[in-house]
């Protein structure tokens, strides 16, 4: 009788650790799926860039350096094989895109160009969707990273090489820019 109780306890513990493993696998799959969604959105944004660059190049006084940064960031994304590399390239492109849209303020003819305005709206819509997807991705990563660092899940995570994943967040200098923005008081 004592052996059956022991066997029952061992079976319950094994079942518990199997459920932890399956939960970690499900979280990792959710993260990979949300990252795939983000990649699709980033590629959509990057596919709009050549048209935007061509539109801006049509103006004789365009700023070559700004366009080169956008093109370089786009190429870095396309050539990167790692999630970290793609995140860094995406952050670089976001910063560069802001510079391109700032050009419209300096060049009223560009600001009035219907093609430029349409591209700016499409990119802006895409940026909003990317922002939402990024929030979901980061929430999934936070849950996963918390689980693999919490007891008893960390026992399973360490045994089966579940490693922490990076957040898709702003780079340090972008974060500083957000904190430097003037406060508006009512």
VMD Tcl script that draws the C-alpha trace (Angstrom):
set ca {
  {0.00 0.00 0.00}
  {2.85 2.40 0.87}
  {4.48 1.68 -2.50}
  {1.29 2.69 -4.34}
  {1.15 5.98 -2.44}
  {4.82 6.61 -3.26}
  {4.16 5.77 -6.93}
  {1.17 8.13 -6.92}
  {3.26 10.98 -5.49}
  {6.06 10.40 -8.01}
  {3.50 10.29 -10.84}
  {1.93 13.57 -9.66}
  {5.34 15.28 -9.50}
  {6.28 14.00 -12.97}
  {2.92 15.15 -14.35}
  {3.42 18.57 -12.73}
  {6.87 19.01 -14.34}
  {5.50 17.87 -17.71}
  {2.79 20.53 -17.46}
  {5.45 23.16 -16.66}
  {7.46 22.07 -19.72}
  {4.38 22.17 -21.96}
  {3.46 25.62 -20.67}
  {6.97 26.93 -21.42}
  {6.83 25.44 -24.92}
  {3.42 27.05 -25.52}
  {4.74 30.44 -24.36}
  {7.80 30.16 -26.59}
  {5.58 29.26 -29.55}
  {3.32 32.24 -28.82}
  {6.37 34.51 -28.81}
  {7.64 33.05 -32.08}
  {4.21 33.53 -33.63}
  {3.94 37.14 -32.46}
  {7.49 37.79 -33.73}
  {6.50 36.38 -37.13}
  {3.56 38.82 -37.18}
  {5.91 41.69 -36.35}
  {8.31 40.64 -39.12}
  {5.46 40.73 -41.63}
  {4.55 44.24 -40.51}
  {8.16 45.40 -40.57}
  {8.58 44.02 -44.09}
  {5.43 45.87 -45.13}
  {6.92 49.07 -43.75}
  {10.26 48.37 -45.45}
  {8.52 47.72 -48.76}
  {7.07 51.24 -48.61}
  {10.52 52.76 -48.13}
  {11.75 52.61 -51.77}
  {8.68 54.51 -52.94}
  {9.15 57.06 -50.18}
  {12.84 57.48 -51.03}
  {12.02 57.91 -54.73}
  {9.43 60.55 -53.89}
  {11.87 62.49 -51.72}
  {14.67 62.15 -54.30}
  {12.43 63.97 -56.76}
  {13.16 67.16 -54.87}
  {16.46 68.75 -55.82}
  {17.42 69.77 -52.30}
  {16.71 66.50 -50.53}
  {19.03 65.44 -47.77}
  {21.14 62.54 -48.99}
  {22.38 61.56 -45.53}
  {18.85 61.06 -44.22}
  {17.94 58.82 -47.14}
  {21.14 56.81 -46.79}
  {20.33 56.10 -43.13}
  {16.89 54.81 -44.06}
  {18.27 52.60 -46.82}
  {21.06 51.28 -44.58}
  {18.59 50.41 -41.82}
  {16.33 48.65 -44.29}
  {19.24 46.60 -45.63}
  {20.39 45.74 -42.09}
  {16.94 44.36 -41.36}
  {16.81 42.31 -44.54}
  {20.32 40.90 -43.97}
  {19.89 40.13 -40.27}
  {19.28 36.55 -39.20}
  {18.71 37.18 -35.49}
  {15.78 38.64 -33.61}
  {18.13 41.06 -31.85}
  {19.55 42.28 -35.18}
  {16.10 42.81 -36.63}
  {14.99 44.70 -33.52}
  {18.04 46.99 -33.74}
  {17.45 47.60 -37.47}
  {13.78 48.32 -36.84}
  {14.65 50.87 -34.16}
  {17.14 52.48 -36.53}
  {14.55 52.70 -39.30}
  {11.96 54.22 -36.94}
  {14.40 56.97 -36.01}
  {15.36 57.56 -39.66}
  {11.74 57.69 -40.79}
  {11.12 60.52 -38.35}
  {13.92 62.43 -40.07}
  {12.35 61.90 -43.48}
  {8.97 63.12 -42.29}
  {10.69 66.14 -40.76}
  {11.98 66.96 -44.26}
  {8.39 67.67 -45.29}
  {8.36 70.59 -42.87}
  {11.49 72.03 -44.50}
  {10.21 71.51 -48.06}
  {6.62 72.75 -48.52}
  {6.48 71.28 -52.06}
  {7.24 67.85 -50.63}
  {4.64 68.32 -47.93}
  {2.07 69.11 -50.63}
  {3.02 66.07 -52.76}
  {0.05 63.68 -52.76}
  {2.24 60.60 -53.23}
  {4.37 61.59 -50.23}
  {1.28 62.23 -48.13}
  {-0.21 58.83 -49.08}
  {3.03 57.04 -48.24}
  {3.30 58.93 -44.96}
  {-0.26 57.85 -44.03}
  {0.42 54.22 -44.96}
  {3.62 54.15 -42.95}
  {1.89 55.83 -40.02}
  {-0.91 53.22 -40.05}
  {1.68 50.46 -40.24}
  {3.62 52.01 -37.33}
  {0.45 51.95 -35.20}
  {-0.11 48.27 -35.99}
  {3.56 47.51 -35.25}
  {3.22 49.32 -31.91}
  {0.26 47.14 -30.93}
  {2.04 43.98 -32.06}
  {5.13 45.06 -30.13}
  {3.08 45.44 -26.94}
  {1.66 41.92 -27.33}
  {5.12 40.51 -28.10}
  {6.68 42.22 -25.06}
  {3.86 41.00 -22.79}
  {4.46 37.44 -24.00}
  {8.22 37.79 -23.52}
  {7.69 39.22 -20.03}
  {5.49 36.27 -19.05}
  {7.95 33.76 -20.53}
  {11.03 35.38 -18.94}
  {9.25 35.56 -15.59}
  {8.29 31.89 -15.75}
  {11.77 30.66 -16.61}
  {13.17 32.65 -13.67}
  {10.53 31.51 -11.14}
  {10.66 28.42 -8.97}
  {9.85 25.58 -9.79}
  {9.63 26.49 -13.49}
  {13.31 27.45 -13.54}
  {14.22 23.82 -12.78}
  {12.54 22.71 -16.00}
  {13.76 25.79 -17.92}
  {17.40 25.18 -16.96}
  {17.20 21.46 -17.72}
  {15.75 22.00 -21.20}
  {17.68 25.17 -22.15}
  {14.87 27.69 -22.11}
  {16.75 30.99 -22.24}
  {15.51 34.56 -21.73}
  {14.33 36.36 -24.85}
  {14.86 40.05 -25.67}
  {12.14 42.66 -25.51}
  {11.32 44.70 -28.59}
  {11.81 48.11 -27.03}
  {13.15 51.55 -27.76}
  {16.90 52.00 -27.90}
  {18.48 54.00 -25.07}
  {18.79 57.24 -27.05}
  {15.16 57.02 -28.20}
  {14.07 56.42 -24.61}
  {16.05 59.51 -23.54}
  {14.31 61.58 -26.24}
  {10.92 60.52 -24.87}
  {11.95 61.60 -21.37}
  {13.27 64.95 -22.67}
  {9.93 65.89 -24.23}
  {8.42 68.97 -22.61}
  {5.64 68.37 -20.12}
  {2.32 69.96 -20.94}
  {0.38 71.39 -18.05}
  {-3.28 72.28 -18.14}
}
mol new
graphics top color blue
foreach p $ca { graphics top sphere $p radius 0.5 }
foreach p [lrange $ca 0 end-1] q [lrange $ca 1 end] { graphics top cylinder $p $q radius 0.2 }
display resetview
